[in-house]
């Protein structure tokens, strides 16, 4: 089963549990990758120019100011700009703490991914251990505005 969120973030359900597929803007020659919730492997799909990356992710940071490099535990992968919905996003993952870090976006310059996906995953218990209720969480008005994009 597959549900789409703003045609950029796809939520899949597999026998290994749910996972997010983050698709790049079709106008940009960038990588498309899958991050499985709770799994620290980064798997590239439909990327003929992407090399296989062994090992697990110690830290994955996508810099919204200059999205050129994905920093991994072993080496780095260069890529063009990555878009999540209509804006860029910082993703800091170590065993997928990525969704927690979405709260630290500057909403004046960046937009969140569709929060209905995050709320669904939280409700299903997929985001246990993630501090998504901190003071930097966006207000309801900011959430509503981000969904307009």
N, CA, C and O atoms as CSV, one atom per row, in Angstrom:
chain,resi,resn,atom,element,x,y,z
A,1,UNK,N,N,0.845,-1.179,0.000
A,1,UNK,CA,C,0.000,0.000,0.000
A,1,UNK,C,C,0.890,1.242,0.000
A,1,UNK,O,O,1.984,1.236,0.564
A,2,UNK,N,N,0.413,2.284,-0.628
A,2,UNK,CA,C,1.222,3.487,-0.774
A,2,UNK,C,C,0.324,4.705,-0.661
A,2,UNK,O,O,-0.736,4.773,-1.283
A,3,UNK,N,N,0.762,5.663,0.138
A,3,UNK,CA,C,0.038,6.928,0.249
A,3,UNK,C,C,0.981,8.042,-0.112
A,3,UNK,O,O,2.146,8.032,0.285
A,4,UNK,N,N,0.486,9.005,-0.863
A,4,UNK,CA,C,1.327,10.110,-1.286
A,4,UNK,C,C,1.032,11.347,-0.451
A,4,UNK,O,O,-0.111,11.608,-0.077
A,5,UNK,N,N,2.084,12.099,-0.169
A,5,UNK,CA,C,1.972,13.348,0.556
A,5,UNK,C,C,2.599,14.441,-0.285
A,5,UNK,O,O,3.822,14.505,-0.407
A,6,UNK,N,N,1.790,15.291,-0.859
A,6,UNK,CA,C,2.220,16.431,-1.661
A,6,UNK,C,C,3.100,16.012,-2.829
A,6,UNK,O,O,3.901,16.809,-3.317
A,7,UNK,N,N,2.959,14.768,-3.282
A,7,UNK,CA,C,3.681,14.259,-4.443
A,7,UNK,C,C,5.189,14.303,-4.287
A,7,UNK,O,O,5.916,14.124,-5.264
A,8,UNK,N,N,5.667,14.536,-3.084
A,8,UNK,CA,C,7.108,14.562,-2.852
A,8,UNK,C,C,7.515,13.514,-1.822
A,8,UNK,O,O,8.561,12.878,-1.950
A,9,UNK,N,N,6.687,13.343,-0.812
A,9,UNK,CA,C,6.981,12.386,0.243
A,9,UNK,C,C,5.984,11.249,0.129
A,9,UNK,O,O,4.779,11.465,0.255
A,10,UNK,N,N,6.470,10.047,-0.106
A,10,UNK,CA,C,5.598,8.889,-0.185
A,10,UNK,C,C,5.800,8.027,1.050
A,10,UNK,O,O,6.931,7.777,1.467
A,11,UNK,N,N,4.711,7.581,1.625
A,11,UNK,CA,C,4.770,6.693,2.778
A,11,UNK,C,C,4.354,5.299,2.326
A,11,UNK,O,O,3.243,5.100,1.834
A,12,UNK,N,N,5.262,4.332,2.499
A,12,UNK,CA,C,4.991,2.961,2.103
A,12,UNK,C,C,4.845,2.090,3.340
A,12,UNK,O,O,5.327,2.430,4.421
A,13,UNK,N,N,4.177,0.968,3.163
A,13,UNK,CA,C,4.067,-0.024,4.214
A,13,UNK,C,C,4.611,-1.338,3.665
A,13,UNK,O,O,4.167,-1.807,2.617
A,14,UNK,N,N,5.557,-1.924,4.361
A,14,UNK,CA,C,6.124,-3.193,3.928
A,14,UNK,C,C,6.143,-4.146,5.109
A,14,UNK,O,O,5.775,-3.767,6.221
A,15,UNK,N,N,6.566,-5.372,4.880
A,15,UNK,CA,C,6.621,-6.330,5.979
A,15,UNK,C,C,7.666,-5.943,7.010
A,15,UNK,O,O,7.678,-6.475,8.120
A,16,UNK,N,N,8.548,-5.011,6.641
A,16,UNK,CA,C,9.548,-4.519,7.574
A,16,UNK,C,C,9.070,-3.269,8.299
A,16,UNK,O,O,9.806,-2.698,9.104
A,17,UNK,N,N,7.852,-2.842,8.021
A,17,UNK,CA,C,7.330,-1.634,8.642
A,17,UNK,C,C,7.257,-0.495,7.643
A,17,UNK,O,O,7.656,-0.650,6.489
A,18,UNK,N,N,6.750,0.645,8.079
A,18,UNK,CA,C,6.605,1.786,7.167
A,18,UNK,C,C,7.944,2.437,6.873
A,18,UNK,O,O,8.860,2.396,7.694
A,19,UNK,N,N,8.050,3.031,5.714
A,19,UNK,CA,C,9.232,3.816,5.404
A,19,UNK,C,C,8.851,4.952,4.482
A,19,UNK,O,O,7.848,4.885,3.770
A,20,UNK,N,N,9.656,5.990,4.503
A,20,UNK,CA,C,9.409,7.180,3.699
A,20,UNK,C,C,10.265,7.149,2.453
A,20,UNK,O,O,11.443,6.800,2.514
A,21,UNK,N,N,9.689,7.508,1.338
A,21,UNK,CA,C,10.447,7.709,0.114
A,21,UNK,C,C,10.424,9.203,-0.176
A,21,UNK,O,O,9.357,9.797,-0.329
A,22,UNK,N,N,11.585,9.794,-0.251
A,22,UNK,CA,C,11.694,11.227,-0.487
A,22,UNK,C,C,12.100,11.439,-1.937
A,22,UNK,O,O,13.219,11.106,-2.327
A,23,UNK,N,N,11.214,11.981,-2.719
A,23,UNK,CA,C,11.468,12.181,-4.143
A,23,UNK,C,C,11.971,13.586,-4.403
A,23,UNK,O,O,11.512,14.555,-3.799
A,24,UNK,N,N,12.921,13.672,-5.310
A,24,UNK,CA,C,13.469,14.968,-5.662
A,24,UNK,C,C,12.595,15.671,-6.689
A,24,UNK,O,O,11.815,15.039,-7.403
A,25,UNK,N,N,12.737,16.964,-6.749
A,25,UNK,CA,C,12.046,17.760,-7.748
A,25,UNK,C,C,12.421,17.247,-9.133
A,25,UNK,O,O,13.610,17.101,-9.415
A,26,UNK,N,N,11.457,16.969,-10.008
A,26,UNK,CA,C,11.788,16.430,-11.331
A,26,UNK,C,C,12.614,17.379,-12.181
A,26,UNK,O,O,13.250,16.944,-13.141
A,27,UNK,N,N,12.621,18.656,-11.853
A,27,UNK,CA,C,13.412,19.608,-12.616
A,27,UNK,C,C,14.881,19.598,-12.202
A,27,UNK,O,O,15.710,20.248,-12.837
A,28,UNK,N,N,15.197,18.879,-11.161
A,28,UNK,CA,C,16.553,18.877,-10.633
A,28,UNK,C,C,17.157,17.490,-10.814
A,28,UNK,O,O,16.524,16.483,-10.496
A,29,UNK,N,N,18.381,17.442,-11.323
A,29,UNK,CA,C,19.073,16.169,-11.471
A,29,UNK,C,C,19.670,15.799,-10.113
A,29,UNK,O,O,20.834,16.085,-9.830
A,30,UNK,N,N,18.849,15.158,-9.283
A,30,UNK,CA,C,19.291,14.826,-7.932
A,30,UNK,C,C,18.926,13.388,-7.620
A,30,UNK,O,O,18.271,12.715,-8.416
A,31,UNK,N,N,19.347,12.928,-6.474
A,31,UNK,CA,C,19.134,11.549,-6.094
A,31,UNK,C,C,17.787,11.367,-5.423
A,31,UNK,O,O,17.281,12.263,-4.748
A,32,UNK,N,N,17.227,10.204,-5.621
A,32,UNK,CA,C,16.012,9.823,-4.908
A,32,UNK,C,C,16.394,8.694,-3.970
A,32,UNK,O,O,17.036,7.730,-4.387
A,33,UNK,N,N,16.008,8.802,-2.715
A,33,UNK,CA,C,16.431,7.784,-1.768
A,33,UNK,C,C,15.311,7.416,-0.815
A,33,UNK,O,O,14.322,8.133,-0.661
A,34,UNK,N,N,15.504,6.288,-0.193
A,34,UNK,CA,C,14.535,5.764,0.758
A,34,UNK,C,C,15.198,5.692,2.125
A,34,UNK,O,O,16.301,5.163,2.263
A,35,UNK,N,N,14.523,6.223,3.125
A,35,UNK,CA,C,14.979,6.098,4.501
A,35,UNK,C,C,13.945,5.268,5.242
A,35,UNK,O,O,12.788,5.669,5.372
A,36,UNK,N,N,14.367,4.116,5.724
A,36,UNK,CA,C,13.444,3.267,6.471
A,36,UNK,C,C,13.439,3.694,7.929
A,36,UNK,O,O,14.491,3.911,8.529
A,37,UNK,N,N,12.259,3.810,8.482
A,37,UNK,CA,C,12.128,4.251,9.868
A,37,UNK,C,C,12.776,3.244,10.811
A,37,UNK,O,O,12.501,2.046,10.755
A,38,UNK,N,N,13.628,3.753,11.661
A,38,UNK,CA,C,14.285,2.904,12.629
A,38,UNK,C,C,15.473,2.134,12.094
A,38,UNK,O,O,16.138,1.427,12.851
A,39,UNK,N,N,15.753,2.252,10.816
A,39,UNK,CA,C,16.874,1.557,10.196
A,39,UNK,C,C,17.888,2.597,9.761
A,39,UNK,O,O,17.518,3.648,9.238
A,40,UNK,N,N,19.173,2.311,9.975
A,40,UNK,CA,C,20.195,3.315,9.700
A,40,UNK,C,C,20.874,3.102,8.353
A,40,UNK,O,O,21.958,3.635,8.118
A,41,UNK,N,N,20.261,2.342,7.481
A,41,UNK,CA,C,20.817,2.158,6.144
A,41,UNK,C,C,20.223,3.182,5.196
A,41,UNK,O,O,19.027,3.470,5.246
A,42,UNK,N,N,21.050,3.719,4.349
A,42,UNK,CA,C,20.585,4.625,3.303
A,42,UNK,C,C,20.678,3.880,1.986
A,42,UNK,O,O,21.768,3.486,1.573
A,43,UNK,N,N,19.548,3.684,1.324
A,43,UNK,CA,C,19.522,2.930,0.080
A,43,UNK,C,C,19.096,3.856,-1.046
A,43,UNK,O,O,18.069,4.530,-0.969
A,44,UNK,N,N,19.898,3.873,-2.077
A,44,UNK,CA,C,19.569,4.688,-3.240
A,44,UNK,C,C,18.785,3.839,-4.233
A,44,UNK,O,O,19.162,2.702,-4.518
A,45,UNK,N,N,17.705,4.386,-4.753
A,45,UNK,CA,C,16.881,3.681,-5.722
A,45,UNK,C,C,16.695,4.541,-6.961
A,45,UNK,O,O,16.562,5.762,-6.884
A,46,UNK,N,N,16.691,3.872,-8.099
A,46,UNK,CA,C,16.500,4.549,-9.385
A,46,UNK,C,C,17.556,5.630,-9.614
A,46,UNK,O,O,17.263,6.688,-10.170
A,47,UNK,N,N,18.765,5.356,-9.187
A,47,UNK,CA,C,19.860,6.307,-9.321
A,47,UNK,C,C,21.031,5.612,-10.004
A,47,UNK,O,O,21.911,5.086,-9.323
A,48,UNK,N,N,21.061,5.598,-11.326
A,48,UNK,CA,C,22.143,4.879,-12.017
A,48,UNK,C,C,23.523,5.430,-11.716
A,48,UNK,O,O,24.512,4.707,-11.833
A,49,UNK,N,N,23.611,6.699,-11.330
A,49,UNK,CA,C,24.915,7.295,-11.061
A,49,UNK,C,C,25.320,7.218,-9.596
A,49,UNK,O,O,26.408,7.655,-9.221
A,50,UNK,N,N,24.450,6.667,-8.781
A,50,UNK,CA,C,24.744,6.603,-7.346
A,50,UNK,C,C,25.482,5.312,-7.033
A,50,UNK,O,O,25.107,4.232,-7.490
A,51,UNK,N,N,26.529,5.448,-6.251
A,51,UNK,CA,C,27.273,4.260,-5.848
A,51,UNK,C,C,26.651,3.672,-4.592
A,51,UNK,O,O,25.969,4.361,-3.833
A,52,UNK,N,N,26.900,2.385,-4.389
A,52,UNK,CA,C,26.410,1.723,-3.187
A,52,UNK,C,C,27.243,2.172,-1.995
A,52,UNK,O,O,28.466,2.275,-2.081
A,53,UNK,N,N,26.579,2.434,-0.901
A,53,UNK,CA,C,27.265,2.904,0.292
A,53,UNK,C,C,27.154,1.828,1.369
A,53,UNK,O,O,26.057,1.553,1.854
A,54,UNK,N,N,28.283,1.214,1.751
A,54,UNK,CA,C,28.223,0.175,2.778
A,54,UNK,C,C,28.105,0.772,4.171
A,54,UNK,O,O,28.350,1.961,4.373
A,55,UNK,N,N,27.734,-0.053,5.110
A,55,UNK,CA,C,27.695,0.385,6.497
A,55,UNK,C,C,26.411,1.119,6.837
A,55,UNK,O,O,25.468,1.167,6.046
A,56,UNK,N,N,26.398,1.681,8.018
A,56,UNK,CA,C,25.230,2.400,8.507
A,56,UNK,C,C,25.523,3.886,8.591
A,56,UNK,O,O,26.676,4.315,8.543
A,57,UNK,N,N,24.479,4.645,8.713
A,57,UNK,CA,C,24.623,6.096,8.795
A,57,UNK,C,C,24.942,6.480,10.231
A,57,UNK,O,O,24.196,6.144,11.151
A,58,UNK,N,N,26.041,7.177,10.420
A,58,UNK,CA,C,26.319,7.773,11.723
A,58,UNK,C,C,25.665,9.141,11.796
A,58,UNK,O,O,25.099,9.526,12.819
A,59,UNK,N,N,25.753,9.857,10.704
A,59,UNK,CA,C,25.152,11.188,10.674
A,59,UNK,C,C,24.846,11.552,9.233
A,59,UNK,O,O,25.696,11.414,8.354
A,60,UNK,N,N,23.641,12.013,8.999
A,60,UNK,CA,C,23.222,12.459,7.674
A,60,UNK,C,C,22.703,13.880,7.819
A,60,UNK,O,O,21.711,14.120,8.508
A,61,UNK,N,N,23.370,14.812,7.175
A,61,UNK,CA,C,22.973,16.208,7.265
A,61,UNK,C,C,22.780,16.755,5.863
A,61,UNK,O,O,23.699,16.713,5.044
A,62,UNK,N,N,21.607,17.260,5.588
A,62,UNK,CA,C,21.348,17.963,4.342
A,62,UNK,C,C,21.276,19.444,4.674
A,62,UNK,O,O,20.344,19.893,5.341
A,63,UNK,N,N,22.256,20.197,4.210
A,63,UNK,CA,C,22.305,21.618,4.525
A,63,UNK,C,C,21.370,22.372,3.582
A,63,UNK,O,O,21.537,22.324,2.363
A,64,UNK,N,N,20.390,23.068,4.152
A,64,UNK,CA,C,19.447,23.769,3.285
A,64,UNK,C,C,20.083,24.969,2.613
A,64,UNK,O,O,19.564,25.451,1.606
A,65,UNK,N,N,21.207,25.472,3.145
A,65,UNK,CA,C,21.860,26.615,2.516
A,65,UNK,C,C,22.695,26.203,1.313
A,65,UNK,O,O,22.872,26.985,0.379
A,66,UNK,N,N,23.207,24.980,1.331
A,66,UNK,CA,C,24.054,24.523,0.228
A,66,UNK,C,C,23.969,23.007,0.152
A,66,UNK,O,O,24.868,22.301,0.608
A,67,UNK,N,N,22.885,22.514,-0.426
A,67,UNK,CA,C,22.643,21.078,-0.442
A,67,UNK,C,C,23.451,20.430,-1.559
A,67,UNK,O,O,22.928,20.157,-2.640
A,68,UNK,N,N,24.715,20.192,-1.289
A,68,UNK,CA,C,25.581,19.586,-2.290
A,68,UNK,C,C,26.131,18.243,-1.827
A,68,UNK,O,O,26.533,17.423,-2.652
A,69,UNK,N,N,26.152,18.012,-0.530
A,69,UNK,CA,C,26.808,16.820,-0.008
A,69,UNK,C,C,25.953,16.157,1.055
A,69,UNK,O,O,25.371,16.821,1.913
A,70,UNK,N,N,25.886,14.846,0.986
A,70,UNK,CA,C,25.298,14.064,2.065
A,70,UNK,C,C,26.458,13.463,2.848
A,70,UNK,O,O,27.202,12.635,2.323
A,71,UNK,N,N,26.614,13.876,4.096
A,71,UNK,CA,C,27.714,13.374,4.910
A,71,UNK,C,C,27.307,12.055,5.557
A,71,UNK,O,O,26.295,11.972,6.254
A,72,UNK,N,N,28.103,11.043,5.317
A,72,UNK,CA,C,27.818,9.722,5.849
A,72,UNK,C,C,28.969,9.264,6.733
A,72,UNK,O,O,29.992,9.938,6.852
A,73,UNK,N,N,28.777,8.100,7.351
A,73,UNK,CA,C,29.835,7.558,8.198
A,73,UNK,C,C,31.073,7.236,7.365
A,73,UNK,O,O,32.201,7.448,7.812
A,74,UNK,N,N,30.862,6.730,6.172
A,74,UNK,CA,C,31.969,6.349,5.311
A,74,UNK,C,C,31.867,7.114,4.001
A,74,UNK,O,O,31.086,6.751,3.121
A,75,UNK,N,N,32.649,8.163,3.876
A,75,UNK,CA,C,32.660,8.919,2.638
A,75,UNK,C,C,31.482,9.863,2.522
A,75,UNK,O,O,30.743,10.090,3.481
A,76,UNK,N,N,31.325,10.401,1.344
A,76,UNK,CA,C,30.253,11.357,1.085
A,76,UNK,C,C,29.755,11.172,-0.335
A,76,UNK,O,O,30.468,10.658,-1.196
A,77,UNK,N,N,28.546,11.588,-0.564
A,77,UNK,CA,C,27.935,11.524,-1.885
A,77,UNK,C,C,27.558,12.932,-2.298
A,77,UNK,O,O,26.855,13.630,-1.567
A,78,UNK,N,N,28.015,13.351,-3.453
A,78,UNK,CA,C,27.652,14.671,-3.962
A,78,UNK,C,C,26.337,14.583,-4.725
A,78,UNK,O,O,26.074,13.597,-5.413
A,79,UNK,N,N,25.530,15.599,-4.602
A,79,UNK,CA,C,24.263,15.627,-5.306
A,79,UNK,C,C,23.863,17.062,-5.582
A,79,UNK,O,O,24.402,18.006,-5.005
A,80,UNK,N,N,22.909,17.196,-6.475
A,80,UNK,CA,C,22.368,18.516,-6.777
A,80,UNK,C,C,21.399,18.895,-5.662
A,80,UNK,O,O,21.274,18.181,-4.667
A,81,UNK,N,N,20.730,19.997,-5.833
A,81,UNK,CA,C,19.825,20.456,-4.778
A,81,UNK,C,C,18.674,19.470,-4.574
A,81,UNK,O,O,18.112,18.926,-5.525
A,82,UNK,N,N,18.353,19.268,-3.322
A,82,UNK,CA,C,17.272,18.373,-2.953
A,82,UNK,C,C,16.093,19.197,-2.463
A,82,UNK,O,O,16.264,20.123,-1.670
A,83,UNK,N,N,14.908,18.863,-2.930
A,83,UNK,CA,C,13.717,19.596,-2.521
A,83,UNK,C,C,12.774,18.667,-1.764
A,83,UNK,O,O,12.528,17.537,-2.185
A,84,UNK,N,N,12.258,19.148,-0.662
A,84,UNK,CA,C,11.212,18.442,0.067
A,84,UNK,C,C,10.001,19.361,0.048
A,84,UNK,O,O,10.045,20.458,0.604
A,85,UNK,N,N,8.939,18.928,-0.578
A,85,UNK,CA,C,7.808,19.791,-0.883
A,85,UNK,C,C,8.339,20.968,-1.696
A,85,UNK,O,O,9.087,20.764,-2.652
A,86,UNK,N,N,7.968,22.187,-1.338
A,86,UNK,CA,C,8.405,23.327,-2.142
A,86,UNK,C,C,9.641,23.983,-1.561
A,86,UNK,O,O,10.205,24.889,-2.174
A,87,UNK,N,N,10.077,23.534,-0.375
A,87,UNK,CA,C,11.218,24.171,0.260
A,87,UNK,C,C,12.308,23.178,0.565
A,87,UNK,O,O,12.155,21.978,0.333
A,88,UNK,N,N,13.397,23.672,1.080
A,88,UNK,CA,C,14.511,22.829,1.462
A,88,UNK,C,C,14.393,22.494,2.940
A,88,UNK,O,O,13.642,23.138,3.673
A,89,UNK,N,N,15.135,21.488,3.372
A,89,UNK,CA,C,15.020,21.066,4.760
A,89,UNK,C,C,16.349,20.550,5.279
A,89,UNK,O,O,17.141,19.963,4.543
A,90,UNK,N,N,16.572,20.780,6.551
A,90,UNK,CA,C,17.678,20.129,7.232
A,90,UNK,C,C,17.183,18.770,7.711
A,90,UNK,O,O,16.125,18.673,8.333
A,91,UNK,N,N,17.943,17.732,7.424
A,91,UNK,CA,C,17.633,16.416,7.957
A,91,UNK,C,C,18.876,15.912,8.670
A,91,UNK,O,O,19.921,15.729,8.046
A,92,UNK,N,N,18.773,15.690,9.947
A,92,UNK,CA,C,19.880,15.189,10.747
A,92,UNK,C,C,19.454,13.837,11.288
A,92,UNK,O,O,18.583,13.764,12.155
A,93,UNK,N,N,20.053,12.769,10.792
A,93,UNK,CA,C,19.577,11.436,11.126
A,93,UNK,C,C,20.679,10.599,11.755
A,93,UNK,O,O,21.799,10.544,11.247
A,94,UNK,N,N,20.359,9.961,12.840
A,94,UNK,CA,C,21.206,8.930,13.436
A,94,UNK,C,C,20.242,7.880,13.952
A,94,UNK,O,O,19.735,7.986,15.069
A,95,UNK,N,N,19.988,6.857,13.133
A,95,UNK,CA,C,18.901,5.950,13.434
A,95,UNK,C,C,17.565,6.630,13.214
A,95,UNK,O,O,16.568,6.295,13.854
A,96,UNK,N,N,17.558,7.583,12.309
A,96,UNK,CA,C,16.404,8.393,11.930
A,96,UNK,C,C,15.868,9.244,13.075
A,96,UNK,O,O,14.781,8.999,13.597
A,97,UNK,N,N,16.656,10.252,13.453
A,97,UNK,CA,C,16.143,11.335,14.279
A,97,UNK,C,C,15.778,12.493,13.368
A,97,UNK,O,O,15.654,13.635,13.812
A,98,UNK,N,N,15.608,12.189,12.096
A,98,UNK,CA,C,15.386,13.231,11.103
A,98,UNK,C,C,14.122,14.032,11.375
A,98,UNK,O,O,14.122,15.258,11.260
A,99,UNK,N,N,13.059,13.351,11.729
A,99,UNK,CA,C,11.794,14.053,11.901
A,99,UNK,C,C,11.842,15.009,13.081
A,99,UNK,O,O,11.157,16.032,13.091
A,100,UNK,N,N,12.657,14.674,14.076
A,100,UNK,CA,C,12.825,15.587,15.203
A,100,UNK,C,C,13.434,16.896,14.734
A,100,UNK,O,O,13.021,17.968,15.175
A,101,UNK,N,N,14.412,16.816,13.845
A,101,UNK,CA,C,15.144,18.000,13.433
A,101,UNK,C,C,14.335,18.892,12.497
A,101,UNK,O,O,14.709,20.039,12.252
A,102,UNK,N,N,13.236,18.372,11.976
A,102,UNK,CA,C,12.396,19.213,11.127
A,102,UNK,C,C,11.828,20.390,11.911
A,102,UNK,O,O,11.439,21.400,11.325
A,103,UNK,N,N,11.780,20.262,13.234
A,103,UNK,CA,C,11.271,21.357,14.055
A,103,UNK,C,C,12.217,22.543,14.084
A,103,UNK,O,O,11.834,23.628,14.522
A,104,UNK,N,N,13.437,22.355,13.627
A,104,UNK,CA,C,14.424,23.419,13.700
A,104,UNK,C,C,14.535,24.200,12.391
A,104,UNK,O,O,15.468,24.981,12.207
A,105,UNK,N,N,13.602,23.991,11.503
A,105,UNK,CA,C,13.635,24.722,10.239
A,105,UNK,C,C,13.266,26.186,10.444
A,105,UNK,O,O,12.463,26.524,11.314
A,106,UNK,N,N,13.856,27.029,9.643
A,106,UNK,CA,C,13.456,28.433,9.587
A,106,UNK,C,C,12.286,28.516,8.619
A,106,UNK,O,O,12.470,28.446,7.404
A,107,UNK,N,N,11.091,28.663,9.158
A,107,UNK,CA,C,9.904,28.607,8.312
A,107,UNK,C,C,9.772,29.818,7.404
A,107,UNK,O,O,8.945,29.820,6.493
A,108,UNK,N,N,10.584,30.859,7.643
A,108,UNK,CA,C,10.560,31.992,6.723
A,108,UNK,C,C,11.193,31.614,5.390
A,108,UNK,O,O,10.837,32.161,4.346
A,109,UNK,N,N,12.129,30.681,5.432
A,109,UNK,CA,C,12.855,30.308,4.220
A,109,UNK,C,C,12.558,28.891,3.765
A,109,UNK,O,O,12.775,28.560,2.599
A,110,UNK,N,N,12.069,28.055,4.658
A,110,UNK,CA,C,11.900,26.645,4.357
A,110,UNK,C,C,10.516,26.176,4.782
A,110,UNK,O,O,9.883,26.772,5.653
A,111,UNK,N,N,10.068,25.119,4.164
A,111,UNK,CA,C,8.770,24.556,4.497
A,111,UNK,C,C,8.953,23.134,5.002
A,111,UNK,O,O,9.847,22.412,4.561
A,112,UNK,N,N,8.092,22.745,5.933
A,112,UNK,CA,C,8.129,21.391,6.449
A,112,UNK,C,C,7.546,20.427,5.436
A,112,UNK,O,O,6.778,20.814,4.556
A,113,UNK,N,N,7.924,19.157,5.574
A,113,UNK,CA,C,7.213,18.141,4.827
A,113,UNK,C,C,5.807,18.050,5.411
A,113,UNK,O,O,5.545,18.550,6.504
A,114,UNK,N,N,4.923,17.416,4.681
A,114,UNK,CA,C,3.527,17.348,5.107
A,114,UNK,C,C,3.453,16.726,6.502
A,114,UNK,O,O,3.804,15.562,6.692
A,115,UNK,N,N,2.994,17.512,7.470
A,115,UNK,CA,C,3.004,17.049,8.847
A,115,UNK,C,C,1.981,15.956,9.107
A,115,UNK,O,O,2.048,15.293,10.143
A,116,UNK,N,N,1.034,15.748,8.195
A,116,UNK,CA,C,0.095,14.655,8.404
A,116,UNK,C,C,0.828,13.319,8.363
A,116,UNK,O,O,0.431,12.372,9.043
A,117,UNK,N,N,1.889,13.237,7.574
A,117,UNK,CA,C,2.685,12.011,7.539
A,117,UNK,C,C,3.383,11.797,8.868
A,117,UNK,O,O,3.425,10.679,9.383
A,118,UNK,N,N,3.936,12.878,9.428
A,118,UNK,CA,C,4.629,12.774,10.704
A,118,UNK,C,C,3.648,12.409,11.809
A,118,UNK,O,O,3.934,11.547,12.639
A,119,UNK,N,N,2.482,13.070,11.819
A,119,UNK,CA,C,1.495,12.788,12.856
A,119,UNK,C,C,1.017,11.341,12.770
A,119,UNK,O,O,0.803,10.693,13.795
A,120,UNK,N,N,0.849,10.834,11.547
A,120,UNK,CA,C,0.422,9.445,11.384
A,120,UNK,C,C,1.462,8.492,11.966
A,120,UNK,O,O,1.129,7.552,12.688
A,121,UNK,N,N,2.729,8.752,11.640
A,121,UNK,CA,C,3.787,7.872,12.115
A,121,UNK,C,C,3.928,7.944,13.633
A,121,UNK,O,O,4.202,6.934,14.282
A,122,UNK,N,N,3.742,9.137,14.199
A,122,UNK,CA,C,3.792,9.273,15.653
A,122,UNK,C,C,2.655,8.480,16.291
A,122,UNK,O,O,2.849,7.816,17.309
A,123,UNK,N,N,1.471,8.553,15.688
A,123,UNK,CA,C,0.317,7.849,16.233
A,123,UNK,C,C,0.509,6.335,16.179
A,123,UNK,O,O,0.016,5.610,17.044
A,124,UNK,N,N,1.225,5.862,15.163
A,124,UNK,CA,C,1.467,4.430,15.017
A,124,UNK,C,C,2.637,3.958,15.871
A,124,UNK,O,O,2.970,2.773,15.870
A,125,UNK,N,N,3.268,4.886,16.604
A,125,UNK,CA,C,4.377,4.501,17.462
A,125,UNK,C,C,5.690,4.311,16.741
A,125,UNK,O,O,6.616,3.709,17.284
A,126,UNK,N,N,5.784,4.815,15.529
A,126,UNK,CA,C,7.002,4.627,14.744
A,126,UNK,C,C,8.104,5.600,15.127
A,126,UNK,O,O,9.263,5.398,14.764
A,127,UNK,N,N,7.758,6.650,15.853
A,127,UNK,CA,C,8.735,7.686,16.158
A,127,UNK,C,C,9.067,7.720,17.640
A,127,UNK,O,O,9.358,8.783,18.188
A,128,UNK,N,N,9.025,6.576,18.284
A,128,UNK,CA,C,9.324,6.521,19.709
A,128,UNK,C,C,10.760,6.963,19.951
A,128,UNK,O,O,11.669,6.629,19.191
A,129,UNK,N,N,10.942,7.718,21.022
A,129,UNK,CA,C,12.275,8.180,21.361
A,129,UNK,C,C,12.657,9.480,20.694
A,129,UNK,O,O,13.734,10.017,20.954
A,130,UNK,N,N,11.795,9.992,19.839
A,130,UNK,CA,C,12.086,11.255,19.177
A,130,UNK,C,C,11.430,12.382,19.950
A,130,UNK,O,O,10.243,12.310,20.268
A,131,UNK,N,N,12.182,13.406,20.249
A,131,UNK,CA,C,11.655,14.556,20.983
A,131,UNK,C,C,11.027,15.519,19.996
A,131,UNK,O,O,11.653,16.486,19.564
A,132,UNK,N,N,9.786,15.243,19.647
A,132,UNK,CA,C,9.098,16.101,18.685
A,132,UNK,C,C,8.205,17.122,19.368
A,132,UNK,O,O,7.507,17.884,18.699
A,133,UNK,N,N,8.220,17.143,20.688
A,133,UNK,CA,C,7.379,18.088,21.418
A,133,UNK,C,C,8.225,19.100,22.177
A,133,UNK,O,O,7.968,19.373,23.350
A,134,UNK,N,N,9.226,19.653,21.516
A,134,UNK,CA,C,10.058,20.644,22.183
A,134,UNK,C,C,9.549,22.043,21.882
A,134,UNK,O,O,8.579,22.213,21.143
A,135,UNK,N,N,10.206,23.042,22.455
A,135,UNK,CA,C,9.715,24.407,22.325
A,135,UNK,C,C,9.903,24.974,20.933
A,135,UNK,O,O,9.288,25.982,20.587
A,136,UNK,N,N,10.750,24.337,20.125
A,136,UNK,CA,C,10.974,24.860,18.781
A,136,UNK,C,C,9.948,24.343,17.781
A,136,UNK,O,O,10.050,24.602,16.582
A,137,UNK,N,N,8.960,23.610,18.285
A,137,UNK,CA,C,7.933,23.084,17.401
A,137,UNK,C,C,7.122,24.237,16.813
A,137,UNK,O,O,6.802,25.189,17.525
A,138,UNK,N,N,6.786,24.166,15.515
A,138,UNK,CA,C,6.055,25.267,14.899
A,138,UNK,C,C,4.643,25.393,15.452
A,138,UNK,O,O,4.053,24.420,15.920
A,139,UNK,N,N,4.121,26.597,15.389
A,139,UNK,CA,C,2.763,26.831,15.852
A,139,UNK,C,C,1.768,26.245,14.857
A,139,UNK,O,O,2.131,25.889,13.735
A,140,UNK,N,N,0.507,26.149,15.282
A,140,UNK,CA,C,-0.519,25.604,14.392
A,140,UNK,C,C,-0.670,26.466,13.154
A,140,UNK,O,O,-0.911,25.948,12.063
A,141,UNK,N,N,-0.530,27.786,13.308
A,141,UNK,CA,C,-0.631,28.672,12.154
A,141,UNK,C,C,0.497,28.403,11.167
A,141,UNK,O,O,0.270,28.374,9.958
A,142,UNK,N,N,1.712,28.205,11.674
A,142,UNK,CA,C,2.839,27.909,10.796
A,142,UNK,C,C,2.656,26.575,10.099
A,142,UNK,O,O,3.017,26.419,8.933
A,143,UNK,N,N,2.087,25.601,10.827
A,143,UNK,CA,C,1.831,24.302,10.222
A,143,UNK,C,C,0.825,24.442,9.093
A,143,UNK,O,O,1.022,23.896,8.007
A,144,UNK,N,N,-0.263,25.179,9.348
A,144,UNK,CA,C,-1.277,25.369,8.315
A,144,UNK,C,C,-0.697,26.084,7.109
A,144,UNK,O,O,-1.001,25.730,5.970
A,145,UNK,N,N,0.144,27.095,7.353
A,145,UNK,CA,C,0.751,27.817,6.243
A,145,UNK,C,C,1.689,26.927,5.452
A,145,UNK,O,O,1.756,27.033,4.227
A,146,UNK,N,N,2.422,26.041,6.140
A,146,UNK,CA,C,3.356,25.177,5.425
A,146,UNK,C,C,2.620,24.185,4.539
A,146,UNK,O,O,3.145,23.762,3.509
A,147,UNK,N,N,1.404,23.811,4.932
A,147,UNK,CA,C,0.648,22.860,4.116
A,147,UNK,C,C,0.111,23.497,2.839
A,147,UNK,O,O,-0.234,22.794,1.889
A,148,UNK,N,N,0.042,24.805,2.816
A,148,UNK,CA,C,-0.426,25.471,1.603
A,148,UNK,C,C,0.561,25.313,0.464
A,148,UNK,O,O,0.197,25.427,-0.706
A,149,UNK,N,N,1.806,25.051,0.808
A,149,UNK,CA,C,2.843,24.913,-0.217
A,149,UNK,C,C,2.846,23.505,-0.738
A,149,UNK,O,O,3.645,23.172,-1.613
